[in-house]
Amino acid sequence: MKQNVFLVVSTDAMGKEEEIGKIVIKNFFETIKATKGIPHTIFFLNAGVKLTTVNKEMISILKEIESMGAEIYSCGTCLEYYNLESKLMVGHRGASTQVVEAFDEFKKVIWV
């Protein structure tokens, strides 16, 4: 079920330890998929854009979440910064205005 939630993902690893953090963020999205608690919108920024571009394992998970109804965006400035514009594999290019507008539009804005 699609929820009135705007999820902002600003990293490609949850927590301070990168190796385990990459496993944890994958598990986080697997759990979202399994519980069908799909956010209305997921916005990736900073290193989070690596999850929609170069992380093949995450791309397949995110495509499934997208097919369940989530809208997925990656920060255009961040894609440019990491030179990943041509590698966007899931979702669409987005802008920071979407994050600002989400503060009024959505019941919850969650930052990861």
Buried (B, 14 or more C-beta within 10 A) or exposed (E): EBBEBBBBBBBBBBEEEEEEBBEEBBEBBBEBBEEEEBBBBBBBBBBBBBBBBBBEEBBEBBBBBBEEEBBBBBBBBBBEEBEBBEBBBBBEBBEEEBBEEBEEEBEEBEEB
